[in-house]
Amino acid sequence: MATINEVAFADLEKERNSSRLTELERKDPQRVLADFFSLSTLEDIRSGLCSWLLASFKANNGDQFAYIHLWQQLERLLEASWLLNQQDVVTTADHEEA
């Protein structure tokens, strides 16, 4: 009998290459950014990423440098996404005032 971790990992592997976005979100990806950044602050998200990175080190499976690289890239993506979302919030507010 498979463990819960094995089942979860198998599900993640199966879904790894499939899109998580709806058709509407693919047409308007700004929606995804707005939803994501409405849930937490940038600092909270960074803290969560850091916790995730530290947990991956505890796994000690030899992939630590790959985890660091992925974490750095996710941090960059997060910050760029946050900036884009902030620009869209300002633009939307400007249009609503006009």
N, C-alpha and C positions, 0 to 999 in steps of 0.2 A: 504494500500500500504506500502511495506517495505521501510525502509530508506536505504540510501547507506551503512551506517555502518552495518546494519543488513544483507544486501546482502553480503558485503565483509566478515563479520564474518562467515556466513554460508558457503561461498566458502572456507575459511580457514579451517573450521571444516571438510569439506568434503575431502579436500586434505591433511589433517594433517598426515595421515599415509601412503600416497603414496610417492614413491621415486621421488626425484627431479633430479636424475642423469640419464643420458643417458646410454645405454648399454656400449658404449665406455668408459664413465667416471667410470662406475662400474668396468670395467676391468683395468683401469688405473686412480685411484683416484688422483694421483699426478697432473694430468691435471687440476683438480678442484682447487687445491691449487695454482697452477701457475696462473690460470686465476684470482682467487680471489685476490691474492697479487699483481698482475700486475695493479689492479685498484686503490689501495690506499696504503698509508704507514701504518705501524702497529699503529702509534700514531693516525692517522685519524680514523682508525677502532675502536680503544679503545675509542676515543672521541665520536664516534657515538653510541657505546654501552652504554656509560655513559649517553648520552642524552636520549636514549631509556629507561634506568633505571629510570631516573628522571621523565620522562613523565609517567611511570607506577605508580610512587608514587602519582602523581597528580590525577590519577584515584581513589585513596583512596578506594579501594574495599576490603581491608582486606587481600590481598595477598602479602603484601610488603616483608615479610620474604621469601616467595617462589621466588619472583622476585630477591631478593638479592642473593639467592642461585643459581638461574639460571644464573644470571649475572656473579657470581664468576666462575661457571663452564664454561661458554662461554669464559671468559677471559683466563682461563687455556687452553681450547681447541684452542683458537685463537693463543696463544703464542706457544703451541706445534706444531700447524700446520705451523706457520711461521718458526719455527726452521727446521722442516722437509723440507719445501719448500726451505729454504736457503741451506740446505745440498744437495738437489737435483740440485739446480742451480750450486753449486760448482762442483758437480760430473759431471753434463752435460758439463760444461765448460772444465773440465779436459779431458773428453773423446773427445771433439771437437778439443782440442789442440794436442792430441796424433796422 
